[in-house]
Amino acid sequence: MPAKAPRGGNTATTQLVALGTRVRIHRRALRVSATVLAEAAGMSRMTLHRIEKGEPSVTMGAYMNALAALGLELQLADRGSRRSKRDQAPLPPTIRIADHPQLKRIAWQLADTELTAKEAYALYQRNWRHIDKKALDDRERDLVRRLANRFGGRLVV
């Protein structure tokens, strides 16, 4: 018998329902049945059903196993209340490849010497595993942070 759901605030309940909905949508987009996903995640189909409904009584480990089985990961994000003014600074209209060594390293094939901010972010995002994070200078690290804040926040510097 399932555990009794802990009392949660509206925010927690809303976030769990949203997470469950995203799990279900992603599973369906991959055309994976609930039974197959449950087996891959090491849980019963009923537990997966409860996850997809966003029930708070399901353990965090079960949520994480379902996400991992789908190839997803959970990331925590600051709600933006502590962002520095530097992170909120406007992005330049164009970004010179030559001014940023790691960008130059991953954009070696491009003839253009300038990129839009969105193009630069897309390059960093696609090639993030090839970036030497320790070799980022302060200027490029700042640029990456601002790009991530502007376009999605998925790059961890």
N, C-alpha and C positions, 0 to 999 in steps of 0.2 A: 504494500500500500504506500502511495506517495507521501512524502513528508508534508507537514502542514506548512503552507506558504508563510514566510515571514512578513510582518507588517512593513510595508515600504511606502515611501512617499510617492506622490504622483510622478515625479521626475524619474525615479528608478523604474516604476512600472512602465512608463512610456518608453524609456530606453530599452527595456527588455523586450517589449512588444515589437519595437522597431528592429532590434537585433534578430529576433525570431523571424520576423517577416523577411529580412534580408537573407537569412539562411534558407528559408523556403524558396524565395525567388531565385537565388543562386543555384540551389539544387535542381529546380525545374529547368533553369536555363541550360544546365549541363545535361539535362534529360536523365537524371539519376533518380531511381525510385527511392521512396522512403525506406523500404526494407534494405536495399543495397547500402544506402548511406548509414543506416543504423548499424548494420553488421560491420562496415568499415570503421566506424567510430567506436565499436565495442559496447553498444548499448541496445536496449530493446527499441522496437519501432515506436512503442508508446512513449518512451522517454524522448525520442526525437520529436514526436508529435507535440509533447509538452514544451520542448525547446522552441519549436516553430510557433507556438502560441505565446511564447514569452513568459512562461510561468516562473515566478521567482523561487519556487521550492526546488528546482533542478539545480544540482551543484554546478559551481563554476567550472569544475573539471569536465563535466559532461558537455557544457557549452564549448569549451576549448577543444575537446575531442571532435565534436561535430564540425567546428570551424576548420580544424586541421585536416579532417577527412575530405573537406571540400577544397582544400588548398588555400584557405583564407587565414588571416591572422587578425587578432584584436589589437588595436593600437589606442593608447590613451592620448587624449589631447587636452591641452590647457584651453579653457574657454576664452582665452584671449585677454583676460583681465590684467595679466602681468606682462604683456608684450611691451618691449622697450620702444621708445620713440624711434630708435634706429631701425627696428624691424618694421615699423609702420611707415618709414620714409618712402616716398614715391620711387618707382623704378624708372630708370632712364628709358627714353623711347627706343634706343637701340643699344646693344651690348657688343662691344668690340671683342672679338675672339682673342686677339693678340694680347689683350690686357689681363687675361685670366688663364694661367698656365694649365690648369686641369681641364678647362673648357677647350683650350687649344689642343690638348692631348686627345680628347674624344671627338673633336670636330676636324680632325686632320684632313678629311676627304672633302670638306666644303671649300668652294672657291670664294664664297662671300666672306668678307672680313667683318661684317656686322650681322647680328641677329636681332629679331624682336625678342622681348622678354619671354613671350610664350614659347618661341622656338628654342631659346636657351634653356628654359625649364624642361621642355620635352627632351632635349638632348641629355641634360643632367639626369632626368628621371630614367630614361631608357638605359643609360650607361653608368648608373650610380655604382654598380658593383666593380667597375673598372677605375673608379676615382680613388686616388690615394688621399684619404681624408687627412692624414698627418701632413701632407704636402700642401694643403690648402693654406694660402696666406690669409691674413685678416680681411683683406678687401674681397677676395673671392668667397670666403666663408660668409661674410656679411651679405654678399649678393645671393648666394644659395639660400640663406635663411629668408631673405626678403622674397625671393621667387617662390619658395615653398609656402610661405605665409599667404602670398597672393594667389597662387594657383592650386593649392591643395595640401600643403603641409606634410608630404610623405617622405621628404628627404631629411635624414637625421645627421646633423653635422656635429 
